[in-house]
């Protein structure tokens, strides 16, 4: 399975991160151990939403959408 996920920083709740992975638990561990350059400043993180996709290309397309301006508005209104 392919996962698109949204993280929220526990210490800085306004910080949101959208990502893609095939192993959700492992990826969250990497974010929380500081191994991800983009999220290391706002440790620790929690998963607030995720979705599983059987096809990699659809997951990547949805991740890309969530990172767009309209996707951020959609996520804020419907997913968070």
PDB file as gemmi writes it, atoms N, CA and C in Angstrom:
CRYST1    1.000    1.000    1.000  90.00  90.00  90.00 P 1                      
ATOM      1  N   UNK A   1       0.825  -1.187   0.000  1.00  0.00           N  
ATOM      2  CA  UNK A   1       0.000   0.000   0.000  1.00  0.00           C  
ATOM      3  C   UNK A   1       0.872   1.254   0.000  1.00  0.00           C  
ATOM      4  N   UNK A   2       0.282   2.329  -0.469  1.00  0.00           N  
ATOM      5  CA  UNK A   2       0.947   3.625  -0.537  1.00  0.00           C  
ATOM      6  C   UNK A   2       0.121   4.603   0.292  1.00  0.00           C  
ATOM      7  N   UNK A   3       0.783   5.340   1.159  1.00  0.00           N  
ATOM      8  CA  UNK A   3       0.083   6.205   2.101  1.00  0.00           C  
ATOM      9  C   UNK A   3       0.428   7.671   1.872  1.00  0.00           C  
ATOM     10  N   UNK A   4      -0.601   8.496   1.946  1.00  0.00           N  
ATOM     11  CA  UNK A   4      -0.439   9.942   2.005  1.00  0.00           C  
ATOM     12  C   UNK A   4      -0.865  10.315   3.413  1.00  0.00           C  
ATOM     13  N   UNK A   5      -0.068  11.144   4.076  1.00  0.00           N  
ATOM     14  CA  UNK A   5      -0.345  11.435   5.479  1.00  0.00           C  
ATOM     15  C   UNK A   5      -0.161  12.914   5.775  1.00  0.00           C  
ATOM     16  N   UNK A   6      -0.810  13.330   6.860  1.00  0.00           N  
ATOM     17  CA  UNK A   6      -0.653  14.696   7.356  1.00  0.00           C  
ATOM     18  C   UNK A   6      -0.194  14.607   8.799  1.00  0.00           C  
ATOM     19  N   UNK A   7       0.899  15.294   9.082  1.00  0.00           N  
ATOM     20  CA  UNK A   7       1.428  15.372  10.436  1.00  0.00           C  
ATOM     21  C   UNK A   7       1.171  16.758  11.006  1.00  0.00           C  
ATOM     22  N   UNK A   8       1.036  16.811  12.330  1.00  0.00           N  
ATOM     23  CA  UNK A   8       0.957  18.095  13.039  1.00  0.00           C  
ATOM     24  C   UNK A   8       2.004  18.057  14.138  1.00  0.00           C  
ATOM     25  N   UNK A   9       2.751  19.147  14.268  1.00  0.00           N  
ATOM     26  CA  UNK A   9       3.731  19.250  15.340  1.00  0.00           C  
ATOM     27  C   UNK A   9       2.992  19.371  16.671  1.00  0.00           C  
ATOM     28  N   UNK A  10       3.419  18.616  17.647  1.00  0.00           N  
ATOM     29  CA  UNK A  10       2.789  18.660  18.968  1.00  0.00           C  
ATOM     30  C   UNK A  10       3.142  19.956  19.684  1.00  0.00           C  
ATOM     31  N   UNK A  11       4.384  20.390  19.590  1.00  0.00           N  
ATOM     32  CA  UNK A  11       4.809  21.625  20.266  1.00  0.00           C  
ATOM     33  C   UNK A  11       4.433  22.888  19.513  1.00  0.00           C  
ATOM     34  N   UNK A  12       4.302  22.792  18.189  1.00  0.00           N  
ATOM     35  CA  UNK A  12       3.957  23.934  17.338  1.00  0.00           C  
ATOM     36  C   UNK A  12       2.746  23.553  16.485  1.00  0.00           C  
ATOM     37  N   UNK A  13       1.538  23.562  17.055  1.00  0.00           N  
ATOM     38  CA  UNK A  13       0.346  23.025  16.381  1.00  0.00           C  
ATOM     39  C   UNK A  13       0.002  23.673  15.037  1.00  0.00           C  
ATOM     40  N   UNK A  14       0.530  24.841  14.756  1.00  0.00           N  
ATOM     41  CA  UNK A  14       0.265  25.465  13.456  1.00  0.00           C  
ATOM     42  C   UNK A  14       1.118  24.863  12.337  1.00  0.00           C  
ATOM     43  N   UNK A  15       2.121  24.062  12.706  1.00  0.00           N  
ATOM     44  CA  UNK A  15       3.002  23.440  11.707  1.00  0.00           C  
ATOM     45  C   UNK A  15       2.399  22.117  11.240  1.00  0.00           C  
ATOM     46  N   UNK A  16       2.162  22.038   9.940  1.00  0.00           N  
ATOM     47  CA  UNK A  16       1.578  20.861   9.305  1.00  0.00           C  
ATOM     48  C   UNK A  16       2.561  20.370   8.246  1.00  0.00           C  
ATOM     49  N   UNK A  17       2.632  19.047   8.081  1.00  0.00           N  
ATOM     50  CA  UNK A  17       3.488  18.473   7.047  1.00  0.00           C  
ATOM     51  C   UNK A  17       2.696  17.403   6.302  1.00  0.00           C  
ATOM     52  N   UNK A  18       2.769  17.418   4.988  1.00  0.00           N  
ATOM     53  CA  UNK A  18       2.113  16.421   4.134  1.00  0.00           C  
ATOM     54  C   UNK A  18       3.193  15.572   3.499  1.00  0.00           C  
ATOM     55  N   UNK A  19       3.005  14.247   3.521  1.00  0.00           N  
ATOM     56  CA  UNK A  19       4.016  13.369   2.948  1.00  0.00           C  
ATOM     57  C   UNK A  19       3.443  12.103   2.349  1.00  0.00           C  
ATOM     58  N   UNK A  20       4.328  11.302   1.768  1.00  0.00           N  
ATOM     59  CA  UNK A  20       4.001  10.035   1.125  1.00  0.00           C  
ATOM     60  C   UNK A  20       4.972   8.980   1.630  1.00  0.00           C  
ATOM     61  N   UNK A  21       4.481   7.757   1.820  1.00  0.00           N  
ATOM     62  CA  UNK A  21       5.343   6.655   2.228  1.00  0.00           C  
ATOM     63  C   UNK A  21       4.677   5.320   1.924  1.00  0.00           C  
ATOM     64  N   UNK A  22       5.451   4.261   2.006  1.00  0.00           N  
ATOM     65  CA  UNK A  22       4.882   2.920   1.929  1.00  0.00           C  
ATOM     66  C   UNK A  22       4.891   2.248   3.298  1.00  0.00           C  
ATOM     67  N   UNK A  23       5.513   2.891   4.289  1.00  0.00           N  
ATOM     68  CA  UNK A  23       5.555   2.354   5.653  1.00  0.00           C  
ATOM     69  C   UNK A  23       5.321   3.498   6.633  1.00  0.00           C  
ATOM     70  N   UNK A  24       4.088   3.629   7.068  1.00  0.00           N  
ATOM     71  CA  UNK A  24       3.684   4.768   7.882  1.00  0.00           C  
ATOM     72  C   UNK A  24       4.395   4.830   9.233  1.00  0.00           C  
ATOM     73  N   UNK A  25       4.490   3.706   9.923  1.00  0.00           N  
ATOM     74  CA  UNK A  25       5.130   3.689  11.245  1.00  0.00           C  
ATOM     75  C   UNK A  25       6.603   4.060  11.162  1.00  0.00           C  
ATOM     76  N   UNK A  26       7.295   3.490  10.201  1.00  0.00           N  
ATOM     77  CA  UNK A  26       8.718   3.777  10.022  1.00  0.00           C  
ATOM     78  C   UNK A  26       8.938   5.246   9.665  1.00  0.00           C  
ATOM     79  N   UNK A  27       8.086   5.770   8.808  1.00  0.00           N  
ATOM     80  CA  UNK A  27       8.244   7.166   8.384  1.00  0.00           C  
ATOM     81  C   UNK A  27       8.005   8.125   9.539  1.00  0.00           C  
ATOM     82  N   UNK A  28       7.003   7.853  10.382  1.00  0.00           N  
ATOM     83  CA  UNK A  28       6.760   8.701  11.545  1.00  0.00           C  
ATOM     84  C   UNK A  28       7.959   8.653  12.489  1.00  0.00           C  
ATOM     85  N   UNK A  29       8.543   7.489  12.672  1.00  0.00           N  
ATOM     86  CA  UNK A  29       9.735   7.362  13.510  1.00  0.00           C  
ATOM     87  C   UNK A  29      10.883   8.209  12.970  1.00  0.00           C  
ATOM     88  N   UNK A  30      11.055   8.219  11.656  1.00  0.00           N  
ATOM     89  CA  UNK A  30      12.113   9.027  11.049  1.00  0.00           C  
ATOM     90  C   UNK A  30      11.861  10.517  11.252  1.00  0.00           C  
ATOM     91  N   UNK A  31      10.605  10.924  11.110  1.00  0.00           N  
ATOM     92  CA  UNK A  31      10.276  12.335  11.358  1.00  0.00           C  
ATOM     93  C   UNK A  31      10.591  12.696  12.809  1.00  0.00           C  
ATOM     94  N   UNK A  32      10.197  11.840  13.736  1.00  0.00           N  
ATOM     95  CA  UNK A  32      10.354  12.146  15.158  1.00  0.00           C  
ATOM     96  C   UNK A  32      11.773  11.960  15.677  1.00  0.00           C  
ATOM     97  N   UNK A  33      12.630  11.323  14.914  1.00  0.00           N  
ATOM     98  CA  UNK A  33      14.027  11.182  15.335  1.00  0.00           C  
ATOM     99  C   UNK A  33      14.918  12.237  14.684  1.00  0.00           C  
ATOM    100  N   UNK A  34      14.320  13.135  13.913  1.00  0.00           N  
ATOM    101  CA  UNK A  34      15.083  14.215  13.308  1.00  0.00           C  
ATOM    102  C   UNK A  34      15.769  13.847  12.010  1.00  0.00           C  
ATOM    103  N   UNK A  35      15.438  12.704  11.422  1.00  0.00           N  
ATOM    104  CA  UNK A  35      16.088  12.266  10.189  1.00  0.00           C  
ATOM    105  C   UNK A  35      15.539  12.942   8.940  1.00  0.00           C  
ATOM    106  N   UNK A  36      14.463  13.676   9.079  1.00  0.00           N  
ATOM    107  CA  UNK A  36      13.884  14.402   7.947  1.00  0.00           C  
ATOM    108  C   UNK A  36      14.231  15.887   8.083  1.00  0.00           C  
ATOM    109  N   UNK A  37      14.938  16.405   7.116  1.00  0.00           N  
ATOM    110  CA  UNK A  37      15.392  17.795   7.161  1.00  0.00           C  
ATOM    111  C   UNK A  37      14.232  18.780   7.276  1.00  0.00           C  
ATOM    112  N   UNK A  38      13.116  18.484   6.607  1.00  0.00           N  
ATOM    113  CA  UNK A  38      11.991  19.419   6.572  1.00  0.00           C  
ATOM    114  C   UNK A  38      11.188  19.467   7.864  1.00  0.00           C  
ATOM    115  N   UNK A  39      11.296  18.434   8.686  1.00  0.00           N  
ATOM    116  CA  UNK A  39      10.458  18.395   9.893  1.00  0.00           C  
ATOM    117  C   UNK A  39      11.257  18.419  11.192  1.00  0.00           C  
ATOM    118  N   UNK A  40      12.557  18.416  11.122  1.00  0.00           N  
ATOM    119  CA  UNK A  40      13.378  18.286  12.335  1.00  0.00           C  
ATOM    120  C   UNK A  40      13.256  19.485  13.278  1.00  0.00           C  
ATOM    121  N   UNK A  41      12.896  20.650  12.783  1.00  0.00           N  
ATOM    122  CA  UNK A  41      12.805  21.843  13.640  1.00  0.00           C  
ATOM    123  C   UNK A  41      11.583  21.849  14.542  1.00  0.00           C  
ATOM    124  N   UNK A  42      10.572  21.040  14.207  1.00  0.00           N  
ATOM    125  CA  UNK A  42       9.298  21.126  14.922  1.00  0.00           C  
ATOM    126  C   UNK A  42       8.915  19.823  15.627  1.00  0.00           C  
ATOM    127  N   UNK A  43       9.893  19.084  16.093  1.00  0.00           N  
ATOM    128  CA  UNK A  43       9.645  17.819  16.793  1.00  0.00           C  
ATOM    129  C   UNK A  43       8.860  18.038  18.076  1.00  0.00           C  
ATOM    130  N   UNK A  44       8.103  17.109  18.538  1.00  0.00           N  
ATOM    131  CA  UNK A  44       7.687  15.852  17.909  1.00  0.00           C  
ATOM    132  C   UNK A  44       6.432  16.043  17.051  1.00  0.00           C  
ATOM    133  N   UNK A  45       6.149  15.021  16.228  1.00  0.00           N  
ATOM    134  CA  UNK A  45       5.028  15.035  15.300  1.00  0.00           C  
ATOM    135  C   UNK A  45       4.039  13.941  15.655  1.00  0.00           C  
ATOM    136  N   UNK A  46       2.776  14.171  15.268  1.00  0.00           N  
ATOM    137  CA  UNK A  46       1.750  13.139  15.390  1.00  0.00           C  
ATOM    138  C   UNK A  46       0.998  13.072  14.070  1.00  0.00           C  
ATOM    139  N   UNK A  47       0.532  11.886  13.740  1.00  0.00           N  
ATOM    140  CA  UNK A  47      -0.270  11.717  12.531  1.00  0.00           C  
ATOM    141  C   UNK A  47      -1.689  12.171  12.856  1.00  0.00           C  
ATOM    142  N   UNK A  48      -2.206  13.095  12.060  1.00  0.00           N  
ATOM    143  CA  UNK A  48      -3.577  13.552  12.270  1.00  0.00           C  
ATOM    144  C   UNK A  48      -4.519  13.032  11.192  1.00  0.00           C  
ATOM    145  N   UNK A  49      -3.967  12.568  10.077  1.00  0.00           N  
ATOM    146  CA  UNK A  49      -4.786  12.009   8.996  1.00  0.00           C  
ATOM    147  C   UNK A  49      -3.888  11.208   8.071  1.00  0.00           C  
ATOM    148  N   UNK A  50      -4.439  10.115   7.527  1.00  0.00           N  
ATOM    149  CA  UNK A  50      -3.739   9.384   6.465  1.00  0.00           C  
ATOM    150  C   UNK A  50      -4.754   8.641   5.617  1.00  0.00           C  
ATOM    151  N   UNK A  51      -4.336   8.304   4.412  1.00  0.00           N  
ATOM    152  CA  UNK A  51      -5.164   7.527   3.503  1.00  0.00           C  
ATOM    153  C   UNK A  51      -4.269   6.548   2.765  1.00  0.00           C  
ATOM    154  N   UNK A  52      -4.801   5.340   2.527  1.00  0.00           N  
ATOM    155  CA  UNK A  52      -4.060   4.302   1.813  1.00  0.00           C  
ATOM    156  C   UNK A  52      -4.537   4.243   0.366  1.00  0.00           C  
ATOM    157  N   UNK A  53      -3.586   4.092  -0.545  1.00  0.00           N  
ATOM    158  CA  UNK A  53      -3.870   3.993  -1.973  1.00  0.00           C  
ATOM    159  C   UNK A  53      -3.230   2.713  -2.504  1.00  0.00           C  
ATOM    160  N   UNK A  54      -3.937   1.954  -3.331  1.00  0.00           N  
ATOM    161  CA  UNK A  54      -3.320   0.755  -3.913  1.00  0.00           C  
ATOM    162  C   UNK A  54      -2.318   1.091  -5.018  1.00  0.00           C  
ATOM    163  N   UNK A  55      -2.445   2.275  -5.620  1.00  0.00           N  
ATOM    164  CA  UNK A  55      -1.582   2.653  -6.733  1.00  0.00           C  
ATOM    165  C   UNK A  55      -0.673   3.828  -6.345  1.00  0.00           C  
ATOM    166  N   UNK A  56       0.608   3.667  -6.585  1.00  0.00           N  
ATOM    167  CA  UNK A  56       1.592   4.688  -6.228  1.00  0.00           C  
ATOM    168  C   UNK A  56       1.320   6.026  -6.911  1.00  0.00           C  
ATOM    169  N   UNK A  57       1.014   6.009  -8.194  1.00  0.00           N  
ATOM    170  CA  UNK A  57       0.818   7.265  -8.918  1.00  0.00           C  
ATOM    171  C   UNK A  57      -0.365   8.064  -8.384  1.00  0.00           C  
ATOM    172  N   UNK A  58      -1.427   7.391  -7.981  1.00  0.00           N  
ATOM    173  CA  UNK A  58      -2.576   8.109  -7.407  1.00  0.00           C  
ATOM    174  C   UNK A  58      -2.217   8.713  -6.047  1.00  0.00           C  
ATOM    175  N   UNK A  59      -1.450   7.980  -5.266  1.00  0.00           N  
ATOM    176  CA  UNK A  59      -1.017   8.502  -3.971  1.00  0.00           C  
ATOM    177  C   UNK A  59      -0.142   9.736  -4.163  1.00  0.00           C  
ATOM    178  N   UNK A  60       0.803   9.662  -5.073  1.00  0.00           N  
ATOM    179  CA  UNK A  60       1.686  10.807  -5.322  1.00  0.00           C  
ATOM    180  C   UNK A  60       0.914  12.000  -5.872  1.00  0.00           C  
ATOM    181  N   UNK A  61      -0.081  11.741  -6.708  1.00  0.00           N  
ATOM    182  CA  UNK A  61      -0.898  12.834  -7.241  1.00  0.00           C  
ATOM    183  C   UNK A  61      -1.697  13.496  -6.120  1.00  0.00           C  
ATOM    184  N   UNK A  62      -2.242  12.695  -5.194  1.00  0.00           N  
ATOM    185  CA  UNK A  62      -3.013  13.271  -4.094  1.00  0.00           C  
ATOM    186  C   UNK A  62      -2.109  14.037  -3.128  1.00  0.00           C  
ATOM    187  N   UNK A  63      -0.911  13.510  -2.886  1.00  0.00           N  
ATOM    188  CA  UNK A  63       0.051  14.235  -2.048  1.00  0.00           C  
ATOM    189  C   UNK A  63       0.363  15.598  -2.683  1.00  0.00           C  
ATOM    190  N   UNK A  64       0.601  15.593  -3.962  1.00  0.00           N  
ATOM    191  CA  UNK A  64       0.907  16.834  -4.680  1.00  0.00           C  
ATOM    192  C   UNK A  64      -0.264  17.808  -4.575  1.00  0.00           C  
ATOM    193  N   UNK A  65      -1.483  17.312  -4.702  1.00  0.00           N  
ATOM    194  CA  UNK A  65      -2.660  18.161  -4.568  1.00  0.00           C  
ATOM    195  C   UNK A  65      -2.733  18.773  -3.172  1.00  0.00           C  
ATOM    196  N   UNK A  66      -2.505  17.960  -2.128  1.00  0.00           N  
ATOM    197  CA  UNK A  66      -2.586  18.472  -0.755  1.00  0.00           C  
ATOM    198  C   UNK A  66      -1.533  19.538  -0.475  1.00  0.00           C  
ATOM    199  N   UNK A  67      -0.452  19.526  -1.226  1.00  0.00           N  
ATOM    200  CA  UNK A  67       0.600  20.529  -1.055  1.00  0.00           C  
ATOM    201  C   UNK A  67       0.327  21.803  -1.855  1.00  0.00           C  
ATOM    202  N   UNK A  68      -0.690  21.761  -2.731  1.00  0.00           N  
ATOM    203  CA  UNK A  68      -1.041  22.942  -3.524  1.00  0.00           C  
ATOM    204  C   UNK A  68      -1.891  23.889  -2.678  1.00  0.00           C  
ATOM    205  N   UNK A  69      -2.093  25.096  -3.184  1.00  0.00           N  
ATOM    206  CA  UNK A  69      -2.879  26.096  -2.461  1.00  0.00           C  
ATOM    207  C   UNK A  69      -4.306  25.596  -2.200  1.00  0.00           C  
ATOM    208  N   UNK A  70      -4.979  25.094  -3.230  1.00  0.00           N  
ATOM    209  CA  UNK A  70      -6.351  24.614  -3.042  1.00  0.00           C  
ATOM    210  C   UNK A  70      -6.382  23.343  -2.200  1.00  0.00           C  
ATOM    211  N   UNK A  71      -5.349  22.525  -2.306  1.00  0.00           N  
ATOM    212  CA  UNK A  71      -5.272  21.311  -1.496  1.00  0.00           C  
ATOM    213  C   UNK A  71      -5.100  21.620  -0.018  1.00  0.00           C  
ATOM    214  N   UNK A  72      -4.328  22.658   0.293  1.00  0.00           N  
ATOM    215  CA  UNK A  72      -4.165  23.074   1.684  1.00  0.00           C  
ATOM    216  C   UNK A  72      -5.497  23.548   2.255  1.00  0.00           C  
ATOM    217  N   UNK A  73      -6.259  24.288   1.453  1.00  0.00           N  
ATOM    218  CA  UNK A  73      -7.577  24.764   1.905  1.00  0.00           C  
ATOM    219  C   UNK A  73      -8.512  23.576   2.110  1.00  0.00           C  
ATOM    220  N   UNK A  74      -8.498  22.610   1.199  1.00  0.00           N  
ATOM    221  CA  UNK A  74      -9.321  21.411   1.331  1.00  0.00           C  
ATOM    222  C   UNK A  74      -8.953  20.646   2.603  1.00  0.00           C  
ATOM    223  N   UNK A  75      -7.672  20.423   2.814  1.00  0.00           N  
ATOM    224  CA  UNK A  75      -7.223  19.681   3.992  1.00  0.00           C  
ATOM    225  C   UNK A  75      -7.613  20.403   5.275  1.00  0.00           C  
ATOM    226  N   UNK A  76      -7.451  21.700   5.296  1.00  0.00           N  
ATOM    227  CA  UNK A  76      -7.785  22.479   6.472  1.00  0.00           C  
ATOM    228  C   UNK A  76      -9.275  22.387   6.791  1.00  0.00           C  
ATOM    229  N   UNK A  77     -10.099  22.415   5.762  1.00  0.00           N  
ATOM    230  CA  UNK A  77     -11.551  22.406   5.960  1.00  0.00           C  
ATOM    231  C   UNK A  77     -12.112  21.012   6.190  1.00  0.00           C  
ATOM    232  N   UNK A  78     -11.576  20.000   5.509  1.00  0.00           N  
ATOM    233  CA  UNK A  78     -12.184  18.672   5.512  1.00  0.00           C  
ATOM    234  C   UNK A  78     -11.415  17.580   6.253  1.00  0.00           C  
ATOM    235  N   UNK A  79     -10.108  17.718   6.370  1.00  0.00           N  
ATOM    236  CA  UNK A  79      -9.307  16.624   6.917  1.00  0.00           C  
ATOM    237  C   UNK A  79      -8.740  16.895   8.295  1.00  0.00           C  
ATOM    238  N   UNK A  80      -8.589  18.164   8.666  1.00  0.00           N  
ATOM    239  CA  UNK A  80      -7.957  18.488   9.945  1.00  0.00           C  
ATOM    240  C   UNK A  80      -8.959  18.929  10.998  1.00  0.00           C  
TER     241      UNK A  80                                                      
END                                                                             
